[in-house]
């Protein structure tokens, strides 16, 4: 069916379909990430139908979709291909139902399933499978495990627009990009479609954002006119999701990110390596620091990290990170003491959840001072305090206080989503360094901003602050003598 002409016509491949066909002929694990209306589903159905039709053996081919309606639409494509063959070329059918097309002479069969169906592909050996709009399956892992077991070394084609950052579909795409899995990724941006053009109105002037897009992808004014028209109809977010220009863009539009990616883009990403100690700068004698700690179990593998961030009070810049998922809580406490001593014995806030309790107990045994407490209790991350932590670091980012960050930390911040009324890392990802850094900025929110690079200046400003506090008959949120809250400097 030609969608523009609304009638059946000869199947002439467009550029995207031609490129995909070449990949299907040479790869058995294919992921197609795409913009809408490029004919990817049609080409994939034509490919599976051709394989079933030309097979001399009882090969089995399955197509799975996320809803019954879409599954039936895909099956109608199969029947359309068969029904419009010349009569002399139509192999006799043994079965032609709402979900099955089976050739009588060879036993080759095309079957259709919905991803939420019970049984189905679990007891069905297949030669190939087509998973349509996979990102919208409710149980992606379960469907994938079942299909892969049924297909074995046969061909599996996944095609979908994105749905959520961090889901299985996204992780498969990332693995295909970095080569850590066996999948071949094919990405089709919206501007590969020849019909996505529009007459250029007069006057027509590109704004700065549009000019950046046009320059980045070498797009004509006709394509930019079509883009503007679609955005005015759909809105920017929905257009970006349905008609992405880049892989990053389409997943960005599919999620509710907690941190503004434009603000993160303004932060200089520096490469501190992938080792456990990541230092921006060493301690300065006249500076004060805060130190945030998120404690992991130390199990290695894909387990959560134990993470430390140290931030300068005077510049509000991180100066150090520690990241290690193999260190035990007891050994981690000993490592914390070394970091604490190196950075002038800073205010130390340790998340008291789970293994953090053990670390805090060990730190007290080692006579560590300046442990942060709220209302006489160790700090715990809860559903109430978590948004405050992440809100503190977001405020610092949006105010431009953070000018540079380790690129691995920036990557972690980019993944944080807002889901179920709380910021969190998507499934399969960690937010340990983010939490350690958020703890620092949570404490810093109660400390006046000072620029101190010598002991003399630090003492003078501290003296002035104390005199002002006395005059105003109130206490500052920190003091030289220590105490609860943010004090202890």
C-alpha positions as CSV (number, residue, x, y, z in Angstrom):
1,X,0.0,0.0,0.0
2,X,1.4,3.4,-1.0
3,X,0.5,5.6,1.9
4,X,0.8,8.8,0.0
5,X,-1.4,7.6,-3.0
6,X,-3.6,5.4,-0.7
7,X,-3.6,2.5,-3.2
8,X,-1.7,-0.6,-3.9
9,X,1.3,-0.1,-6.2
10,X,4.5,-1.8,-7.3
11,X,6.9,-2.3,-4.4
12,X,9.8,0.1,-5.2
13,X,12.3,0.4,-2.5
14,X,13.2,3.8,-1.0
15,X,16.7,4.5,0.2
16,X,16.1,3.3,3.8
17,X,14.6,0.0,2.6
18,X,17.4,-0.6,0.1
19,X,20.0,0.0,2.8
20,X,18.1,-2.3,5.2
21,X,17.8,-5.1,2.7
22,X,21.5,-5.2,2.2
23,X,22.0,-5.6,6.0
24,X,19.3,-8.3,6.2
25,X,21.2,-10.4,3.6
26,X,24.4,-10.4,5.6
27,X,23.5,-10.3,9.3
28,X,21.4,-12.5,11.6
29,X,21.1,-10.0,14.5
30,X,19.8,-6.7,13.3
31,X,18.4,-3.7,15.3
32,X,16.7,-0.9,13.4
33,X,16.3,2.4,15.1
34,X,14.2,4.6,13.0
35,X,12.0,7.7,12.4
36,X,8.4,7.1,11.5
37,X,6.9,6.2,8.1
38,X,10.1,5.0,6.4
39,X,8.7,1.6,5.4
40,X,10.9,-0.4,7.7
41,X,8.1,-2.7,8.8
42,X,7.0,-3.2,5.3
43,X,10.5,-4.2,4.0
44,X,11.0,-6.5,7.0
45,X,7.7,-8.3,6.3
46,X,8.5,-8.5,2.6
47,X,11.9,-10.1,3.5
48,X,10.3,-12.7,5.8
49,X,7.5,-13.5,3.4
50,X,10.1,-14.0,0.6
51,X,12.1,-16.3,2.8
52,X,9.0,-18.4,3.7
53,X,7.7,-18.4,0.1
54,X,11.0,-19.4,-1.5
55,X,11.9,-22.1,1.1
56,X,11.7,-25.7,0.0
57,X,11.5,-26.8,3.6
58,X,9.0,-26.3,6.5
59,X,10.7,-23.2,7.8
60,X,9.0,-21.2,10.5
61,X,8.9,-17.4,10.7
62,X,7.4,-15.3,13.4
63,X,6.4,-11.6,13.8
64,X,5.8,-10.2,17.2
65,X,4.2,-6.8,18.0
66,X,3.2,-5.0,21.2
67,X,-0.6,-4.8,20.5
68,X,-3.1,-7.1,18.8
69,X,-4.1,-4.4,16.3
70,X,-0.5,-3.8,15.2
71,X,0.2,-7.5,15.0
72,X,-2.9,-8.0,12.8
73,X,-1.8,-5.1,10.6
74,X,1.6,-6.8,10.1
75,X,-0.1,-10.1,9.2
76,X,-2.3,-8.3,6.7
77,X,0.9,-7.2,4.9
78,X,1.9,-10.9,4.6
79,X,-1.5,-11.8,3.1
80,X,-1.3,-8.7,0.8
81,X,2.0,-9.9,-0.6
82,X,0.5,-13.4,-1.2
83,X,-2.8,-12.2,-2.6
84,X,-1.2,-9.9,-5.2
85,X,1.1,-12.5,-6.7
86,X,0.2,-13.7,-10.2
87,X,-2.2,-16.6,-9.8
88,X,0.2,-19.1,-11.3
89,X,2.8,-18.1,-8.7
90,X,0.5,-18.5,-5.7
91,X,1.7,-21.6,-3.8
92,X,-1.3,-23.5,-2.4
93,X,-2.1,-22.7,1.2
94,X,-2.7,-25.3,3.9
95,X,-3.9,-22.6,6.3
96,X,-4.8,-18.9,6.1
97,X,-6.1,-17.6,9.4
98,X,-6.0,-14.2,11.2
99,X,-2.6,-15.1,12.6
100,X,-1.1,-17.8,10.3
101,X,-0.1,-18.2,6.7
102,X,1.1,-21.8,5.9
103,X,2.1,-23.1,2.5
104,X,0.7,-26.6,1.7
105,X,3.5,-27.9,-0.5
106,X,6.5,-27.0,1.7
107,X,5.0,-26.5,5.2
108,X,6.8,-23.1,5.5
109,X,4.8,-20.9,7.8
110,X,4.4,-17.3,8.9
111,X,2.9,-16.7,12.3
112,X,1.9,-13.6,14.2
113,X,2.1,-13.0,18.0
114,X,1.5,-10.2,20.5
115,X,4.3,-9.6,23.0
116,X,1.9,-10.0,26.0
117,X,0.4,-13.3,24.8
118,X,0.7,-16.4,26.9
119,X,2.6,-19.4,25.6
120,X,3.1,-18.5,21.9
121,X,6.7,-18.5,20.9
122,X,7.8,-20.4,24.0
123,X,6.9,-23.8,22.5
124,X,7.6,-22.8,18.9
125,X,10.9,-23.4,17.1
126,X,11.6,-20.7,14.6
127,X,14.0,-20.0,11.7
128,X,13.5,-16.2,12.0
129,X,11.7,-13.6,14.1
130,X,10.7,-10.0,13.5
131,X,10.1,-8.0,16.7
132,X,8.2,-4.8,15.8
133,X,8.2,-1.8,18.1
134,X,10.2,-3.8,20.6
135,X,10.8,-0.8,22.9
136,X,7.1,-0.8,23.8
137,X,6.9,-4.4,25.0
138,X,5.9,-4.7,28.7
139,X,8.3,-7.6,29.3
140,X,11.2,-7.0,26.9
141,X,13.7,-9.4,28.7
142,X,11.2,-12.2,28.8
143,X,10.2,-11.9,25.2
144,X,13.8,-11.7,24.1
145,X,14.9,-14.7,26.1
146,X,12.0,-16.8,24.7
147,X,12.6,-15.7,21.1
148,X,16.4,-16.2,21.2
149,X,15.9,-19.7,22.6
150,X,13.4,-20.5,19.8
151,X,15.4,-19.0,16.9
152,X,18.9,-20.2,17.9
153,X,21.3,-19.3,15.1
154,X,18.4,-18.0,12.9
155,X,17.7,-14.4,12.1
156,X,16.2,-11.9,14.6
157,X,15.2,-8.4,13.4
158,X,14.3,-5.8,16.0
159,X,12.8,-2.6,14.7
160,X,11.4,0.2,16.9
161,X,11.3,3.8,17.8
162,X,12.7,4.5,21.3
163,X,10.5,4.5,24.4
164,X,12.7,4.9,27.4
165,X,16.3,5.5,28.3
166,X,17.9,2.5,30.0
167,X,15.4,-0.2,28.9
168,X,16.6,-3.4,27.2
169,X,16.1,-1.9,23.7
170,X,18.3,1.1,24.6
171,X,21.0,-1.2,26.1
172,X,21.0,-3.4,23.0
173,X,21.5,-0.2,20.8
174,X,24.4,0.9,23.0
175,X,26.0,-2.5,22.9
176,X,25.7,-2.5,19.1
177,X,27.4,0.9,19.0
178,X,30.4,0.0,21.2
179,X,30.6,-3.6,19.8
180,X,30.0,-5.3,23.1
181,X,27.2,-7.5,21.6
182,X,26.5,-9.3,18.4
183,X,23.9,-6.9,17.0
184,X,24.2,-4.9,13.8
185,X,22.6,-1.4,14.3
186,X,20.9,0.4,11.5
187,X,19.8,3.9,12.2
188,X,17.6,6.0,9.9
189,X,17.1,9.7,10.6
190,X,14.0,11.5,9.5
191,X,15.7,13.3,6.6
192,X,16.5,10.1,4.7
193,X,12.8,10.1,3.6
194,X,12.6,11.8,0.1
195,X,9.0,13.1,0.9
196,X,10.0,15.0,4.0
197,X,10.2,18.4,2.3
198,X,7.9,21.3,2.1
199,X,7.6,24.5,0.0
200,X,9.7,27.3,1.5
201,X,7.4,30.2,2.6
202,X,8.4,33.8,2.3
203,X,9.9,35.2,4.3
204,X,11.8,32.2,5.7
205,X,14.7,32.7,8.1
206,X,16.3,30.0,10.2
207,X,16.7,30.7,13.9
208,X,20.0,29.7,15.7
209,X,18.8,26.3,16.6
210,X,17.5,25.5,13.2
211,X,20.7,26.8,11.6
212,X,22.7,24.4,13.8
213,X,20.5,21.5,12.8
214,X,20.7,22.4,9.1
215,X,24.5,22.8,9.2
216,X,25.1,19.6,11.2
217,X,23.2,17.4,8.7
218,X,23.5,19.5,5.5
219,X,19.8,19.9,5.2
220,X,18.1,21.9,2.5
221,X,15.7,24.8,3.1
222,X,12.8,22.6,1.9
223,X,13.6,20.0,4.6
224,X,13.9,22.7,7.2
225,X,10.6,24.1,6.2
226,X,9.0,20.6,6.6
227,X,10.7,20.2,10.0
228,X,9.4,23.6,11.2
229,X,5.8,22.7,10.0
230,X,5.9,19.4,11.8
231,X,7.2,20.9,15.1
232,X,4.4,23.5,15.0
233,X,1.9,20.6,14.7
234,X,3.5,18.0,17.1
235,X,5.5,20.1,19.4
236,X,9.4,19.9,19.7
237,X,9.5,17.0,22.1
238,X,7.2,14.7,20.2
239,X,8.7,15.6,16.9
240,X,12.2,14.8,18.2
241,X,10.9,11.4,19.5
242,X,9.0,10.4,16.3
243,X,11.5,12.0,13.8
244,X,15.0,11.9,15.4
245,X,18.0,13.2,13.6
246,X,20.6,11.3,15.7
247,X,20.6,8.3,18.0
248,X,21.3,10.3,21.1
249,X,18.4,12.7,20.2
250,X,15.8,10.0,19.9
251,X,16.5,8.5,23.3
252,X,16.8,11.9,24.9
253,X,13.3,12.7,23.7
254,X,12.0,9.4,25.0
255,X,12.8,10.1,28.6
256,X,12.1,12.7,31.3
257,X,15.6,13.6,32.2
258,X,16.2,15.2,35.6
259,X,19.2,17.3,34.5
260,X,19.0,19.7,31.6
261,X,21.2,18.3,28.9
262,X,21.8,21.7,27.4
263,X,23.2,22.8,30.8
264,X,25.3,19.6,30.9
265,X,26.6,20.4,27.4
266,X,28.0,23.7,28.7
267,X,30.1,21.8,31.3
268,X,33.6,21.0,30.1
269,X,34.0,17.2,30.1
270,X,37.5,16.2,31.1
271,X,39.1,12.8,30.9
272,X,40.3,11.6,34.3
273,X,40.7,8.0,33.2
274,X,38.8,4.9,34.4
275,X,40.8,4.1,37.5
276,X,39.4,4.4,41.0
277,X,41.3,7.6,42.0
278,X,40.2,10.5,39.7
279,X,41.7,13.8,40.7
280,X,41.0,17.3,39.2
281,X,43.4,19.0,41.7
282,X,45.2,18.4,44.9
283,X,44.2,20.1,48.2
284,X,45.1,23.7,48.9
285,X,46.1,24.8,52.3
286,X,43.7,27.7,52.5
287,X,40.7,26.0,51.1
288,X,37.9,24.1,52.8
289,X,36.2,21.1,51.4
290,X,33.1,18.9,51.7
291,X,33.3,15.1,51.1
292,X,30.3,13.0,50.1
293,X,30.3,9.3,50.3
294,X,27.9,6.6,48.8
295,X,28.7,3.1,50.1
296,X,28.4,0.0,48.0
297,X,28.6,-3.7,49.0
298,X,31.9,-4.3,47.3
299,X,30.7,-7.3,45.3
300,X,32.3,-6.4,41.9
301,X,30.7,-7.2,38.6
302,X,27.7,-5.1,37.9
303,X,27.2,-4.3,41.5
304,X,26.9,-0.6,42.7
305,X,30.1,1.3,43.3
306,X,31.4,2.8,46.5
307,X,31.9,6.4,45.5
308,X,33.5,9.5,47.0
309,X,33.3,13.1,45.8
310,X,35.3,16.0,47.3
311,X,34.1,19.6,46.4
312,X,35.9,22.9,47.2
313,X,33.9,25.2,49.4
314,X,35.4,28.3,47.8
315,X,35.0,27.4,44.1
316,X,32.1,24.9,44.3
317,X,34.1,22.7,41.9
318,X,34.6,19.0,42.4
319,X,38.3,18.3,43.0
320,X,38.3,14.5,43.4
321,X,36.3,11.3,42.8
322,X,36.8,7.8,44.1
323,X,35.0,4.9,42.3
324,X,35.4,1.3,43.2
325,X,32.8,-1.6,43.3
326,X,35.2,-4.2,44.7
327,X,36.3,-2.7,48.0
328,X,34.6,-4.0,51.1
329,X,32.9,-1.5,53.5
330,X,35.5,-2.0,56.2
331,X,38.4,-1.4,53.8
332,X,36.5,1.5,52.2
333,X,36.4,3.2,55.6
334,X,40.2,3.0,55.8
335,X,40.4,4.5,52.3
336,X,38.1,7.3,53.3
337,X,40.4,8.3,56.2
338,X,43.3,8.8,53.7
339,X,41.2,10.9,51.4
340,X,39.8,12.9,54.4
341,X,43.3,13.7,55.7
342,X,44.5,14.6,52.2
343,X,41.8,17.2,51.8
344,X,42.2,19.1,55.0
345,X,39.8,17.0,57.1
346,X,36.6,18.2,55.4
347,X,33.1,18.0,56.5
348,X,32.2,14.4,55.7
349,X,28.7,13.3,54.8
350,X,28.2,9.5,54.5
351,X,24.9,8.1,53.4
352,X,23.8,6.0,56.3
353,X,21.7,3.5,54.3
354,X,22.6,-0.2,54.3
355,X,26.4,-0.6,54.3
356,X,26.9,3.0,55.2
357,X,26.1,2.2,58.8
358,X,29.2,-0.1,59.0
359,X,31.4,2.6,57.4
360,X,30.2,5.2,59.9
361,X,30.9,2.9,62.8
362,X,34.4,2.3,61.6
363,X,35.0,6.0,61.0
364,X,34.1,6.8,64.5
365,X,36.4,4.0,65.7
366,X,39.2,5.8,63.8
367,X,38.3,9.1,65.5
368,X,37.3,10.9,62.3
369,X,35.9,14.3,63.0
370,X,33.5,16.5,61.1
371,X,31.0,13.8,60.4
372,X,27.8,15.4,59.1
373,X,24.6,14.9,61.1
374,X,21.1,16.3,60.9
375,X,19.1,16.7,64.1
376,X,21.7,14.6,65.9
377,X,21.4,11.7,63.5
378,X,23.4,10.3,60.6
379,X,22.1,11.3,57.2
380,X,19.9,8.8,55.3
381,X,18.6,9.0,51.7
382,X,14.9,8.5,51.7
383,X,12.0,9.3,49.3
384,X,11.9,12.7,50.9
385,X,15.6,13.5,51.0
386,X,16.5,12.1,47.6
387,X,14.8,14.9,45.6
388,X,16.6,17.4,47.9
389,X,20.0,15.8,47.1
390,X,19.5,15.8,43.4
391,X,17.9,19.2,43.5
392,X,21.0,20.6,45.1
393,X,23.3,19.4,42.3
394,X,20.8,20.5,39.7
395,X,20.7,24.0,41.1
396,X,24.5,24.1,41.0
397,X,24.5,23.0,37.4
398,X,21.8,25.4,36.3
399,X,23.5,28.3,38.0
400,X,26.7,27.6,36.1
401,X,28.6,26.9,39.4
402,X,30.1,23.7,37.9
403,X,32.4,24.5,35.0
404,X,34.1,21.1,34.4
405,X,33.5,17.5,35.3
406,X,34.9,14.1,34.6
407,X,33.3,12.8,31.3
408,X,32.3,9.6,33.0
409,X,30.4,11.6,35.7
410,X,28.8,13.8,33.0
411,X,27.6,10.5,31.3
412,X,26.1,9.4,34.6
413,X,24.3,12.7,35.1
414,X,22.8,12.5,31.5
415,X,21.1,9.2,32.3
416,X,19.3,10.3,35.5
417,X,15.5,10.3,34.8
418,X,12.6,11.5,36.8
419,X,10.2,8.6,37.4
420,X,7.6,7.9,40.0
421,X,8.2,11.4,41.5
422,X,11.9,10.8,42.1
423,X,15.1,11.2,40.3
424,X,17.0,7.9,39.7
425,X,19.3,6.0,37.4
426,X,17.4,3.9,34.8
427,X,17.5,0.2,35.2
428,X,20.9,-1.3,34.4
429,X,22.8,1.9,35.2
430,X,24.3,3.4,38.4
431,X,24.0,6.8,40.1
432,X,26.7,6.3,42.8
433,X,29.0,9.1,41.8
434,X,26.0,11.4,41.3
435,X,24.8,10.6,44.8
436,X,28.2,11.2,46.4
437,X,28.4,14.6,44.5
438,X,24.8,15.4,45.4
439,X,25.6,14.9,49.1
440,X,28.4,17.5,48.8
441,X,26.1,20.1,47.2
442,X,23.4,19.4,49.7
443,X,25.9,20.4,52.5
444,X,27.3,23.3,50.5
445,X,23.8,24.8,50.2
446,X,24.2,25.8,53.9
447,X,27.7,27.3,53.5
448,X,28.2,30.8,52.2
449,X,30.2,31.1,49.0
450,X,33.7,32.2,49.6
451,X,36.8,32.5,47.4
452,X,39.7,31.7,49.7
453,X,43.2,30.6,48.4
454,X,45.3,31.3,51.5
455,X,45.1,30.7,55.1
456,X,45.2,34.4,55.9
457,X,42.3,35.3,53.7
458,X,40.3,32.3,54.9
459,X,40.7,33.3,58.5
460,X,39.9,37.0,57.8
461,X,36.7,36.2,55.9
462,X,35.7,33.8,58.6
463,X,36.3,36.4,61.2
464,X,34.2,39.0,59.3
465,X,31.4,36.4,58.9
466,X,31.4,35.7,62.6
467,X,31.3,39.4,63.5
468,X,28.4,39.9,61.1
469,X,26.6,36.9,62.6
470,X,27.0,38.3,66.1
471,X,25.7,41.7,65.0
472,X,22.6,40.1,63.4
473,X,22.2,37.9,66.5
474,X,22.1,34.7,64.6
475,X,24.5,31.8,63.9
476,X,26.0,30.9,60.6
477,X,25.4,27.5,59.2
478,X,29.1,26.6,60.0
479,X,31.5,27.4,62.7
480,X,35.2,26.9,63.6
481,X,34.4,25.0,66.8
482,X,32.3,22.3,65.2
483,X,29.0,20.8,66.2
484,X,26.0,19.3,64.4
485,X,24.7,20.4,61.0
486,X,27.2,21.8,58.5
487,X,29.7,22.9,61.2
488,X,33.1,21.6,62.1
489,X,35.3,23.7,60.0
